[in-house]
Amino acid sequence: MRRLFLIVSVLMSSLAYSNELSVITAEGFGFADASRFSEPQARLMALRAAKIDAQRNLLEVINGVRVTAGTTVKDMMLESDIIGTRVKGMLQGSFETASTVTREDGSWVAAVTMAVCLDKSDAICEAKPSLAGITQPSLKGAPPEARFTEADLTIVKEMLSASEEEGESTEQPKAAATPVADDAERIATEPDTMSTVGAETNTGLILDASGLNYTPMLDVRVRTRSGKELYGPGHVAMGSDWLHWSSSLEDARRMSQVVGAAPLIIIPVSLGEATELVISDQDAISLFTSNTRSGDFLAAGKVVIIVAGS
């Protein structure tokens, strides 16, 4: 008599993050009829079925991960065979985070949780491929004319100075204006009073976007209200570890391996049309001068973004 083998896969997937919002997980289930096989064999079959189910569910979760506000990993995979191949390779290298197998009503029932890394913030992801690393080569960096430069620094400072003088003119005589060149030199040499940590040199950047409707994604841009970009995929070396997430300021500060001991802390004022993190002109000055003075921590990807939750 032909032996019958029944494995029932139950579709159940979930998206979960570690404390650093870096690990994507999905759960799968498998069943094996204990009356048809030996106990050890039935257990292994149930576990194998659960793992395959978890990987299939994991792919569905990965497909829905946002790259930008309007695109997902699935969209990128449809446009690029290279990304599709790499994502599937990453899926084959997914790792198990939990598993159980129990005997119920004559069957072995297994549940397995598989995971992949969104980025490398979590220690478990340091030596593993990440979605951020896979998609980075396909992200288009801002052209030179769209980036915040020394010229923009001068323009913004002049605008802020003029605005302050206009506001003070109705209450008191104007103070002698400081030449822009001298003022830029002063900011480059004096302690950064705009830094929330009060450090003369900063070791990284924490962007507290917890008050905005912002969730982890793979294409992150930081710009001014006028559209000048200060951080994004084109500002860091290809293959670098440039995206890091946290659920609180306390946790972000503890990520000293990323932002060091004296990070600059900035609260974005709004989201742009393409879900860029928009910062104030004063914060743009602070970030640009601090980054220049501190050896370009932005180019090293020393940035942590705080979001309200998963």
C-alpha positions in Angstrom: 0.0 0.0 0.0 1.3 3.4 -0.9 2.2 5.4 2.1 0.3 8.6 2.4 2.0 11.6 3.8 0.2 14.7 4.8 1.8 18.0 5.5 -0.5 20.9 6.0 1.0 24.4 5.8 -0.8 27.2 7.6 -0.2 30.7 6.3 0.7 33.0 9.1 3.2 35.8 8.8 4.2 38.7 11.0 6.6 41.6 10.9 8.6 42.1 14.1 11.7 44.2 14.9 14.3 43.8 17.5 15.0 46.7 19.9 16.9 48.4 17.1 14.1 47.7 14.6 16.6 45.7 12.5 15.3 42.2 12.3 12.3 41.1 10.1 10.7 37.9 11.2 7.9 35.6 9.9 6.4 32.4 11.4 5.6 29.2 9.6 3.8 26.0 10.7 4.1 22.4 9.6 2.2 19.2 10.4 3.2 15.5 10.0 1.0 12.5 10.5 2.7 10.5 13.3 0.9 7.3 12.3 2.6 7.2 8.9 6.2 7.6 10.0 8.5 6.9 12.9 8.5 9.5 15.7 11.9 11.0 14.8 11.1 11.2 11.1 7.7 12.8 11.6 9.2 15.4 13.9 11.8 16.3 11.3 9.2 16.5 8.5 7.0 18.8 10.6 10.0 21.1 11.3 11.1 21.1 7.7 7.6 22.0 6.5 7.4 24.8 9.1 10.7 26.2 7.9 9.6 26.2 4.3 6.3 27.9 5.3 8.2 30.5 7.3 10.5 31.3 4.4 7.5 31.7 2.1 5.8 34.0 4.6 9.0 35.9 5.1 9.2 36.7 1.4 5.7 38.2 1.6 6.8 40.4 4.5 10.0 41.4 2.7 8.0 42.3 -0.4 6.0 44.8 1.7 9.0 46.6 3.3 9.0 50.2 2.2 11.8 51.6 0.2 10.2 55.0 -0.1 6.8 56.3 0.9 5.4 55.0 -2.4 7.6 52.0 -3.3 8.3 48.6 -1.7 11.0 46.0 -2.1 8.6 44.1 -4.4 8.5 47.1 -6.8 12.3 47.1 -6.9 12.5 43.4 -7.5 10.1 43.7 -10.4 12.3 46.5 -11.9 15.6 44.8 -11.3 16.5 41.1 -11.7 19.7 41.8 -9.8 17.8 42.9 -6.7 15.4 40.0 -7.1 18.2 37.5 -7.2 19.9 39.0 -4.2 16.8 39.1 -2.1 16.0 35.5 -2.9 19.6 34.6 -2.0 19.2 36.5 1.2 16.0 34.6 1.9 17.8 31.3 1.4 20.3 32.5 4.0 17.5 33.5 6.5 18.2 32.3 10.0 16.0 30.6 12.6 15.2 32.5 15.8 12.7 30.2 17.4 11.1 26.8 16.9 8.8 24.4 18.8 7.5 20.9 17.9 4.7 19.1 19.8 2.6 16.0 19.4 -1.1 16.7 19.2 -3.9 14.3 18.3 -1.7 11.9 16.5 0.3 14.5 14.6 3.5 16.4 15.1 3.0 20.1 15.0 5.9 22.4 14.4 6.2 26.2 14.5 9.4 27.9 13.2 10.3 31.6 13.2 12.7 32.7 10.5 14.4 36.1 10.1 16.4 38.4 7.9 18.1 41.7 8.7 16.7 45.1 7.6 20.0 46.7 8.5 23.0 45.9 10.7 22.1 47.8 13.9 21.4 44.6 15.8 24.5 42.6 16.9 23.0 39.4 15.3 23.0 41.2 11.9 26.6 42.4 11.9 27.9 39.5 9.8 24.8 39.0 7.8 23.5 40.5 4.5 20.8 43.2 5.0 18.0 44.6 2.9 19.6 48.0 3.3 22.8 46.8 1.8 21.1 45.0 -1.1 19.0 47.9 -2.1 21.6 50.7 -1.6 23.3 50.3 -5.1 19.9 50.9 -6.8 19.1 54.1 -4.9 19.7 57.3 -6.8 21.8 59.9 -4.9 20.9 63.6 -5.1 22.8 65.5 -7.8 25.5 67.9 -6.6 23.3 71.0 -7.2 20.6 69.5 -4.8 23.1 69.0 -1.9 23.7 71.4 0.9 27.1 73.1 0.5 29.2 75.9 1.9 27.4 78.3 -0.5 24.1 77.2 1.0 25.5 77.6 4.5 26.3 81.3 3.7 22.9 81.9 2.2 21.0 80.4 5.1 23.0 82.2 7.6 22.4 85.5 5.9 18.7 84.8 5.7 18.5 84.0 9.4 20.6 87.0 10.3 18.4 89.3 8.2 15.3 87.8 9.8 16.6 88.3 13.3 17.6 91.9 12.6 14.2 92.7 11.1 12.5 91.3 14.2 14.8 93.3 16.6 14.6 96.6 14.7 11.2 97.5 16.2 12.4 97.1 19.7 16.1 98.2 19.8 18.8 99.7 17.6 20.5 97.2 15.3 23.7 95.7 16.6 26.7 95.8 14.3 26.4 93.0 11.8 29.1 90.4 11.8 30.5 89.7 8.4 29.3 86.4 7.0 32.8 85.1 6.4 33.8 86.0 10.0 30.7 84.3 11.3 31.3 81.1 9.4 34.8 81.0 10.7 33.5 81.5 14.3 31.1 78.6 14.0 33.8 76.4 12.6 36.1 77.0 15.6 33.8 77.6 18.6 31.8 75.0 20.5 28.5 74.1 18.7 25.9 75.8 20.8 23.1 74.3 18.7 24.1 70.8 19.6 21.8 69.3 22.1 24.8 67.5 23.7 26.9 70.7 23.9 30.0 69.0 22.5 32.7 70.8 20.7 32.9 68.0 18.2 30.2 65.5 17.6 30.6 61.8 16.9 27.4 61.1 15.0 23.8 62.2 14.5 20.5 61.2 16.1 17.4 62.2 14.3 14.4 62.1 16.6 11.5 61.5 14.2 9.3 59.9 16.8 6.8 62.7 16.6 6.3 62.2 12.9 4.4 59.5 11.0 7.7 57.9 10.0 8.6 54.2 9.9 11.7 52.3 8.9 12.4 52.4 5.2 15.4 51.8 2.9 15.7 55.2 1.2 16.2 57.9 3.9 16.8 61.5 3.0 17.5 64.5 5.2 16.9 67.9 3.7 16.1 71.6 4.4 12.8 73.3 3.7 14.2 74.6 0.5 15.0 71.0 -0.7 18.8 70.9 -0.1 19.9 67.4 0.9 22.3 66.8 3.8 22.1 63.1 4.1 21.0 60.2 1.9 22.2 57.1 0.0 24.5 59.2 -2.2 26.3 60.7 0.8 27.8 57.4 2.0 30.2 54.9 0.5 28.6 52.0 -1.4 28.2 48.9 0.8 28.5 51.0 4.0 26.3 50.4 7.1 24.3 53.6 6.8 20.8 52.9 8.2 20.2 52.5 12.0 16.9 52.6 13.8 15.8 53.0 17.4 12.5 53.3 19.3 13.6 55.8 21.9 16.2 58.5 22.5 17.6 56.4 25.4 18.2 53.4 23.2 19.7 55.6 20.5 22.2 57.1 22.9 23.2 53.5 23.9 24.1 52.8 20.3 27.5 54.3 20.9 29.1 51.8 18.4 27.2 53.8 15.7 26.9 57.5 17.0 29.7 57.5 19.5 29.7 59.3 22.9 28.7 62.8 21.7 26.0 62.6 19.0 24.3 65.7 17.7 20.6 65.4 18.3 18.1 67.0 15.8 14.3 66.8 15.7 13.0 67.1 12.1 10.3 69.6 11.8 8.2 67.8 9.1 8.1 65.2 6.3 8.7 66.2 2.7 6.5 65.1 -0.2 8.6 62.0 -0.7 8.8 61.4 3.0 12.2 63.1 3.4 13.0 64.2 7.0 12.9 68.0 6.8 15.0 69.9 9.3 15.0 73.6 10.2 17.6 76.0 8.7 19.2 76.5 12.1 19.6 72.7 12.5 21.0 72.5 8.9 23.7 75.0 9.9 24.4 73.0 13.0 24.6 69.7 11.2 26.7 70.9 8.3 29.3 72.7 10.4 29.4 70.0 13.0 29.9 67.3 10.4 32.6 69.3 8.7 34.4 70.0 11.9 34.1 66.4 13.2 35.5 64.5 10.2 32.4 63.8 8.2 30.5 61.4 10.4 27.6 61.5 7.9 29.8 59.9 5.2 30.6 57.1 7.7 26.9 56.4 8.2 27.0 57.3 11.9 23.3 58.1 12.0 20.5 56.7 14.1 16.8 57.5 13.4 14.2 57.3 16.2 10.7 56.3 15.2 7.6 55.9 17.3 7.4 52.1 16.8 7.1 49.3 14.3 
